[in-house]
Amino acid sequence: MKKWLALFGFILLILPREALADGMIIIDPRPGPMPPIEWFPLEVRYHHVSTVITGNVAETAIDQMFYNPTGRDLEGTYFFPIPDDAAISEFSMFVQGEELLGEVKNADEARAIYENYVRQKIDPALLEYVGQDLFKARIYPIEANSEKRVTLGYTQELTLESGIYKYVYPLNTEKFSSTDLDEVTVEVEINSTQPIKSIYSPSHIITIRREGNTKAFVSYTETQVRPSTDFVLYYTVSDEPFGADVMTFDEQGQKYFMLLLAPDYESDTVQIQPKDIVFVLDHSGSMAGDKLTQAKGALDFALAHLNSSDRFNIVVFSDDVEVFKPGELVGASPEQITEARTFAASIADAGGTDIYTALDTSMGLLKSDSRSQMVIFLTDGLPTVGTTDIDRIISNTLTKNTMQARLFTFGVGYDVNTNLLDKLSNQNNAVSEYVLPDESIEAKVSSFYSKIANPVLSDVTLNWDSGLHATELYPREVPDFFRGSQQVVIGKYTEDMSAGLVLSGRVGDEQKDFAYRLDFDSRDSKNYFIPRLWATRRIGDLMDAIRLNGEEQELVDEIIRLSKRYGIITQYTSFLVDLDMNQTEDQLLQESRGFWTQSKAAYDFSSQTGSAAVNNAQGTQGMAQQLNAAAPSAIAADEATNQRIQQKNDKTFYLQNDTWIDNDFVADDAIAIQQYSDAYFDLIGADPVMGDYLSLGGNVQVNFGGKNYAVSATGETTIDDGDLPSGTDEDTLTAIDISWYVAGAVVAGIVGYGALLFVRRKPGKDRPEESGTKK
């Protein structure tokens, strides 16, 4: 019985782990002799996914366009693998608008096909996929040199765990495509019977649009891309006015958590609070022309979108300072807004830049402590008039900010002092933004204002049960909540437990407390992304501290350690990809410190003004606030470097000398295994997780189950039970068992995997000039 369970585990290696929505097409050979062949993948023109979730039922529709560049018609069968952990039903399939009848096959009927394909094709990349049952339908013809549109629909039941739903659509099979896809879109409509709180994707940058408490729209769109990561979406539901949900992961004894916090979109309990806001605009001579026109447009947008309960004022500055309504804030009545918009339209460029007096005046206008207090400050230059000392400007602003207002700073162009703007925002409870020369001031500032226009909870704090020992939280302080906003807090903790959390904040002049009981349980968790996201924020925070306050060796060493461990490589640590993987940590740090110093000089990390300064400010702060792995970084390493780094589950691999090397691999006691030998498949049979690691390529060095394995073209072809990963079943399935089971399986012809076709290229007139040639 144990052998059959192990056999079943090995078979699952061939199919995707999550809810698959891509299938494969097996092209049958046509009658007559077959010419010599070689494999090549067809291209996919586009990939559109539309999903509607109602309650816990997700209905997914897929629209794909294939292209056959060969000179002959093809005939085949479309296969859709179904994983064993997904409740999927009600398949429907159309090709060129005509419905095709399909049937569902059980795993036993599909095993021989998949296993034999892996052995004949010898494509280790397929080893990362697992599944169970199979949906199949015949497709004919796939016309020569033409496109073929395939649409597929299915229904899936989602599971609610601790208040969190998870939906997965596997885009990563498109990495096999011969060319980039023209367009990839995923659109998800969520309809819930309970209020929807947080909506989060660790894998992709998404756009969220809400309609009330129980309906939301999520979208991801990208062009000219070859997806390599599954689309993963989490969303939480709760009847509480503020949702609080936690996910965890245990990485070799160190426990991490991610806390998702979000208020009701519409609620009697969580209401939009009145705010006091001062708009501070630089209109010095350097702002002349399009910059000032766009800045005035952004100001006009903000004025037009003030709430009737808000109070506001406008401060404009150059050589001197002018205030719309001196000495006071005014209510956002239609009359005052009309007058303010007229005032804003009349602003003209002139003179120098008196930042000190502008901020001093602005802080003096804020006098109420029962409202949300905000200042939006925009400048394109350095202080040139009045007090110009950076430290004095920062300290005076902090002293005058008696209402603890949020000071949001916008730097326009490259002539700003990033240390000044970043310290002003950091020390006054806010963030800084930068508008690059090719970006629209009006669009960026208006978009930002839309996010902060409707505050619902200010001065937020988190209070945990002492037994949890939550430490090293990012962000360090939870920002204010606004309508439609959510916060993602990541940190470490010491022990699995049911822990109490109190979320506190101010609503007007009233203190509000929201109490929760959360289960911190890292057993069997597969949230591998949490430690890496924590490390990204930690690295960004450390680099920001060095940039603003100067370098300390212990901070540099921690950046190097975390960067190497998690493969978070910036232009300042790209040297790590080429360092000897078998060094001790002390040797690594000793060698890295010199490279770090060289990189700092090369990229002008210490500069406070200019393009490098703005780039570094955006990069370090972006990492410190990063939400997911897809978020771009202004200081990321180049693409060639990033392609030599891969994350698999909780491991990081580096490509050196055509070999993928696990960061934890130790060469001294490694067991040499020959690629695709009996020993190779015995490793996979012992533990299917090995399939994930071996899917990287033919040459892999990995530490797993307490042992080190070096897989290459040479090595042992058999392996003793004692050399298999620790903790695996003694009665492990062997390669001979597998071969016996699939001996009768024959897969002939042309195979397509995921959302693409693998075809056999034939010589002569039927062969296209290029495999990616479009119609």
PASEFI-72305 format. One record per residue (C-alpha): y negated, z, x; residue in three letters. Coordinates in steps of 0.1 Angstrom, whole numbers, plus 5000, padded with zeros to 4 digits. Layout:
BEGIN
YZXALA;...
This chain:
BEGIN
500050005000MET;497650095028LYS;498249745044LYS;497349575011TRP;494149785008LEU;493249685044ALA;494049325035LEU;491749345005PHE;489049495027GLY;489249205052PHE;489148945025ILE;485949095012LEU;484349005045LEU;484048645035ILE;481748705005LEU;478248855001PRO;477949224996ARG;475249234970GLU;474749054936ALA;475248694948LEU;473248424931ALA;474048154956ASP;477347974956GLY;479147724977MET;480247364972ILE;483547244985ILE;483546864988ILE;486946694982ASP;487946415006PRO;487846074990ARG;491045854992PRO;491645665024GLY;491545745061PRO;488945995072MET;486845895103PRO;486146145131PRO;484046425118ILE;481646705128GLU;479946975107TRP;476346975097PHE;474447145069PRO;472546955042LEU;468947065035GLU;467747255004VAL;464447124990ARG;463547434969TYR;465047754956HIS;463547904924HIS;464748234909VAL;463648374876SER;465048704864THR;464348894832VAL;465449264831ILE;465649424797THR;466749784798GLY;469549784824ASN;470549414818VAL;469249144842ALA;469448784833GLU;469048564863THR;468348184863ALA;468547984896ILE;467147634901ASP;468047464934GLN;467647114947MET;470146984972PHE;469846664992TYR;472746445004ASN;471646245034PRO;474946065038THR;475545705028GLY;478345785003ARG;478845974971ASP;480446314973LEU;482646494949GLU;483246874949GLY;483547214933THR;480747464930TYR;481947824939PHE;479948134930PHE;481448444946PRO;481148764926ILE;481049104944PRO;483249384932ASP;480249624927ASP;478349394903ALA;478949374866ALA;478248994861ILE;479048784831SER;477948504808GLU;477748224834PHE;476147894825SER;475647594848MET;473847264846PHE;473746974870VAL;470946724864GLN;470446874830GLY;474146834819GLU;476047144812GLU;479247194832LEU;482147404821LEU;483347654846GLY;485947924849GLU;486248264866VAL;488948314892LYS;490148644904ASN;490048754940ALA;493748664947ASP;493148304938GLU;490048284960ALA;491348464991ARG;493148175008ALA;490247935005ILE;487748175020TYR;489848315048GLU;491147975059ASN;487547845059TYR;486448125083VAL;489348055106ARG;488947675106GLN;485147665107LYS;485047955131ILE;481548045120ASP;481148415126PRO;477848425106ALA;480048425075LEU;481648755084LEU;478648945069GLU;479548845034TYR;481949025010VAL;482948964974GLY;485648964948GLN;486048734918ASP;484848374917LEU;483048144893PHE;483847774898LYS;482847434883ALA;483347074893ARG;480446864905ILE;480546484906TYR;478846274918PRO;476646404945ILE;474946064951GLU;474345914985ALA;470945965000ASN;469646144969SER;468746484954GLU;471046684932LYS;469546954910ARG;471747254902VAL;470847534878THR;472847844872LEU;472448144850GLY;474248474848TYR;473948824833THR;474249144853GLN;474249514844GLU;472149734867LEU;472850094874THR;470350374872LEU;470750624900GLU;468450934902SER;465750744883GLY;465850434905ILE;467050084896TYR;467949834923LYS;468049464919TYR;469249234947VAL;469048854950TYR;470748724982PRO;468348474997LEU;469748515032ASN;472348235028THR;469447995030GLU;469348065068LYS;472047805071PHE;469747535058SER;469247245083SER;465447255075THR;462847485061ASP;462647495023LEU;459547345008ASP;459247644985GLU;461047964976VAL;460048174946THR;461548484930VAL;460048604897GLU;461248914880VAL;460049044846GLU;460849404839ILE;461049534804ASN;461849904802SER;462350164774THR;460850424797GLN;457550404815PRO;457850214848ILE;456450394878LYS;456950274913SER;457849904921ILE;458849854957TYR;460449594979SER;461549685014PRO;462349325022SER;459549105010HIS;455749105003ILE;455549104965ILE;452749074939THR;452849314910ILE;451249274876ARG;451649534849ARG;451249514812GLU;451149864798GLY;453650134809ASN;456949954801THR;456449594813LYS;455749454847ALA;455949124865PHE;457049094902VAL;456748774922SER;457448654957TYR;456448304969THR;456648145003GLU;456447785014THR;457947605044GLN;460347895051VAL;464047945058ARG;464848285042PRO;467148515063SER;466848835042THR;468048925008ASP;465448994982PHE;465649364973VAL;463649524946LEU;463549894936TYR;461750024905TYR;461650374891THR;461350494855VAL;460250834842SER;458650994811ASP;456651214834GLU;452951124838PRO;453451094875PHE;456750954888GLY;458351104919ALA;461550964933ASP;463350994966VAL;465650784987MET;467350905019THR;469350805049PHE;471250995076ASP;471050825110GLU;473450995134GLN;472551345121GLY;468751285118GLN;467851265081LYS;465051055067TYR;463551025033PHE;461250785014MET;459250934985LEU;457950694958LEU;454950824939LEU;453150644910ALA;451150744879PRO;451550604844ASP;449650274840TYR;448450394806GLU;448650754796SER;446851034777ASP;447751264805THR;446751044834VAL;443350904825GLN;440750704845ILE;438250944860GLN;434450874863PRO;433350804899LYS;430150814919ASP;429850524943ILE;427250404968VAL;427350044981PHE;425850015016VAL;425049655027LEU;423949535061ASP;421349255057HIS;420149225093SER;419448885108GLY;422948835120SER;424148835084MET;422048525076ALA;423648235057GLY;427048235042ASP;427948585053LYS;425148745033LEU;425748505004THR;429348615002GLN;428548985007ALA;426048964978LYS;428748794957GLY;431149084964ALA;428449334955LEU;427749154923ASP;431449154914PHE;431649534920ALA;428549594899LEU;429949384870ALA;433249584871HIS;431849944870LEU;433150164843ASN;430650294817SER;431150654829SER;430450564866ASP;427250644885ARG;426150424914PHE;423450324938ASN;422750054964ILE;421550105000VAL;420549795020VAL;419649825057PHE;418349625087SER;415449765108ASP;414750005079ASP;416550125048VAL;415950035012GLU;417450214982VAL;417850054947PHE;416950384930LYS;415650634956PRO;416950984956GLY;419550954928GLU;422550794913LEU;422150604881VAL;424550564852GLY;426350234848ALA;424650134816SER;424249764808PRO;420549784815GLU;420949954850GLN;423749714859ILE;421549414850THR;418649554871GLU;420949624900ALA;422349274900ARG;418849134901THR;418049364930PHE;421249254948ALA;420448884943ALA;417048934959SER;418349074992ILE;417348855022ALA;418248875059ASP;415849035083ALA;415749255114GLY;418149475133GLY;420849725124THR;420050095117ASP;423550225108ILE;422650585114TYR;419950605088THR;421850395063ALA;424850635063LEU;422550945064ASP;420750815033THR;423950725015SER;425551065019MET;422451235007GLY;422751054973LEU;426151214965LEU;425651554949LYS;428551614924SER;431851774933ASP;433451704899SER;433851334903ARG;435551094927SER;433051024955GLN;433050694973MET;430950494998VAL;431650125006ILE;429950035039PHE;429749675051LEU;428249555084THR;428749265109ASP;427249425140GLY;426549705163LEU;423849975158PRO;420649835174THR;417850025158VAL;417150405156GLY;420050625167THR;422550405184THR;424850655200ASP;428350615185ILE;429350975187ASP;426151095171ARG;426450855142ILE;430050975136ILE;429251345138SER;426151325116ASN;427951125089THR;430751385088LEU;428251665086THR;426251505059LYS;429351425038ASN;429351755021THR;430951614990MET;433951485011GLN;433451134998ALA;435750855008ARG;433950625033LEU;435450285032PHE;434150065060THR;434249685062PHE;433649505096GLY;432649145093VAL;433448915122GLY;434049015158TYR;430749175168ASP;431449505152VAL;432449825170ASN;435949905159THR;435950255172ASN;432850335152LEU;434150195120LEU;437650335123ASP;436550685132LYS;434050675103LEU;436750595078SER;439450805094ASN;437351125095GLN;435951065060ASN;439251035042ASN;439450655038ALA;440450335056VAL;438650055074SER;439049685067GLU;438149375087TYR;437049035076VAL;437748765101LEU;435448475106PRO;437648235087ASP;438148475058GLU;436048515026SER;433948825025ILE;433548794987GLU;437348764981ALA;438349045004LYS;435849304993VAL;436249214956SER;439949244959SER;439649584976PHE;437149704950TYR;439549614921SER;442149844936LYS;439850154938ILE;437850084907ALA;439850324884ASN;440650664901PRO;443150894883VAL;443951164908LEU;441851274939SER;442351514968ASP;446151484966VAL;448551724984THR;452351764985LEU;453952104986ASN;457652124994TRP;460352394992ASP;460352555026SER;464052505030GLY;463652125031LEU;461652135064HIS;459951795057ALA;458151685089THR;456351395105GLU;455251245072LEU;453450915070TYR;450850875058PRO;449851215071ARG;447651275040GLU;448451115006VAL;445550894995PRO;443950914961ASP;445750754932PHE;444150474912PHE;445350294881ARG;448250074890GLY;448550214925SER;451550374941GLN;452250554974GLN;455150544997VAL;455650855018VAL;458250855046ILE;459351145067GLY;462151355082LYS;464051645068TYR;466751875081THR;469351945053GLU;470651775021ASP;469651984992MET;467951994957SER;464352054966ALA;461252144947GLY;458151934951LEU;454652004936VAL;452251714936LEU;448651854933SER;445351684928GLY;441951694911ARG;441051534878VAL;437351574875GLY;436651934881ASP;440152044870GLU;443152094893GLN;446451944882LYS;449952024894ASP;453051814887PHE;456351984896ALA;459651804903TYR;463251874914ARG;464551604937LEU;467951554952ASP;467951494989PHE;471451364994ASP;472051125023SER;475851105019ARG;477050745016ASP;473450615016SER;472950265028LYS;469150275029ASN;469150155065TYR;465550035063PHE;464050385060ILE;464350505096PRO;462950175109ARG;460050185085LEU;459350535096TRP;459450435132ALA;457050145125THR;454450375110ARG;454950625138ARG;454450365165ILE;451250235147GLY;449950585144ASP;450550665181LEU;448950335192MET;445950395170ASP;445550745186ALA;445650585221ILE;443250315211ARG;440650555196LEU;441150865218ASN;442650765251GLY;446050745266GLU;448551025271GLU;451850965289GLN;453951135263GLU;452550915235LEU;453350595256VAL;456850715263ASP;457550775226GLU;456250435217ILE;458650275243ILE;461650485231ARG;461050405194LEU;460250035200SER;463549995220LYS;465650195195ARG;464550005164TYR;463549665178GLY;459949705167ILE;458449485194ILE;454649415197THR;452849205222GLN;452449535242TYR;456249605243THR;457749255244SER;458949325280PHE;461649545265LEU;463649245253VAL;464349155290ASP;465049495305LEU;468549595317ASP;470349725286MET;472549955307ASN;469650175320GLN;469450545313THR;466450655292GLU;464650785323ASP;465150455341GLN;463950265311LEU;460750475308LEU;460050445345GLN;460250065345GLU;458450025312SER;455350225321ARG;454249965346GLY;454749675321PHE;452949875294TRP;449849905317THR;449949535325GLN;450249445288SER;447349665279LYS;445149485304ALA;446349145293ALA;445549205257TYR;442349405263ASP;443749705243PHE;440849935253SER;438049715241SER;435849835213GLN;434149505203THR;435149145202GLY;438148955188SER;440749165208ALA;439249485195ALA;439449365159VAL;442949235164ASN;444149565178ASN;442449765151ALA;444149555124GLN;447449565142GLY;447749935148THR;446450045115GLN;448649785097GLY;451749925114MET;450750285105ALA;450450175068GLN;453349925067GLN;455349905035LEU;458149675044ASN;459849465071ALA;458149145059ALA;454549265065ALA;452949065092PRO;451349245122SER;448249125141ALA;449849255173ILE;453449135167ALA;455348975196ALA;455648595195ASP;458248425174GLU;460448335204ALA;460648705213THR;461348815178ASN;464248565174GLN;466048755202ARG;466149075181ILE;468349145151GLN;468849445129GLN;472349495114LYS;472649805092ASN;471350085114ASP;471849905147LYS;469449695168THR;470749405189PHE;469049215217TYR;469948865228LEU;470448845266GLN;472348565284ASN;473648425252ASP;475148765242THR;473948995214TRP;473949345229ILE;473849665207ASP;471149905219ASN;473850185219ASP;476349975239PHE;477750125271VAL;479349875294ALA;481250115317ASP;484150175293ASP;483949865271ALA;487149705257ILE;487049325262ALA;488049125232ILE;488548745230GLN;486648565202GLN;488648475171TYR;491848615186SER;494248845168ASP;492449145183ALA;489149015170TYR;490449005134PHE;492149335139ASP;488749495146LEU;487449355113ILE;490549455095GLY;490149815108ALA;486649845094ASP;484749575075PRO;481449695089VAL;482549525122MET;482149195104GLY;478449255101ASP;478049295138TYR;480449015148LEU;478548785125SER;475748765150LEU;477648515172GLY;480548445194GLY;479448685222ASN;478749045209VAL;478649375227GLN;478749675202VAL;479250045201ASN;481150135170PHE;483450415159GLY;483150595192GLY;484150295212LYS;482450005230ASN;483649645225TYR;482649335244ALA;483549015225VAL;483348685244SER;485348375252ALA;487548585275THR;489348915269GLY;492349075253GLU;493948885224THR;495849185211THR;494649545206ILE;496449885204ASP;495950105174ASP;494350365197GLY;491650125208ASP;490550045172LEU;487350225159PRO;487850595154SER;488450705118GLY;490150385106THR;493550375088ASP;496550405111GLU;498350145090ASP;495649895097THR;496049535086LEU;496749305116THR;495848945123ALA;499548855118ILE;499449005083ASP;496348805074ILE;497848485089SER;501048535069TRP;499048575037TYR;496948265041VAL;499448035057ALA;499647815027GLY;495947775022ALA;494447445032VAL;490747365028VAL;490046995035ALA;486846795034GLY;483246915034ILE;482147275027VAL;478747395014GLY;477847765018TYR;475247954999GLY;472447734986ALA;473247445010LEU;475947195018LEU;477947175050PHE;479146815052VAL;481146615077ARG;478946365096ARG;480746035102LYS;479745785128PRO;478445435120GLY;476445295092LYS;477045595068ASP;475545835092ARG;471845905086PRO;469445875116GLU;468746255113GLU;470646515093SER;467346635078GLY;466046295068THR;464446315033LYS;464846065006LYS;
